[in-house]
Amino acid sequence: MTTTRPRQGRPRHSQPSEPGTSARAQILDAAGELFVERGIAATSTRMIAERVGVRQASLYYHFATKDDILAELLDTSVRPSLEMVEQIQALVPARTSAAAALYAVAVMDVRTLSSTPYNIGTLYLLPEVRA
């Protein structure tokens, strides 16, 4: 008979909103929502931790700073489009028209932006990101 050991670490303040999701993904989701709702400067790591239901110190296990969280959010929203552009650039001279290439990039951008419950695209309009 095998017994499962309890997970190491402190218990959460509250149950995870999506039990199958990793703590890192939950932190990114909570941060994205708060950044869009309140702005980056008005969002603290304490607020992010509270939204996830973990202690602030636990958040720092996954991300060293709030800027690291923002960088990963921006990276995950931009990287798929950049990879698609690189693939298209390799195909355009050979087999793809410019209109088809533009359409593929637009579809990838829409898919990426619609994959989150908040509009991550608005992060690019915030002054902290523009700087």
PyMOL commands that set and color helices and strands:
alter all, ss='L'
color gray80, all
select helices_A, chain A and resi 23-38+45-52+56-62+66-91+98-113+120-125+127-130
alter helices_A, ss='H'
color red, helices_A
deselect
rebuild
show_as cartoon
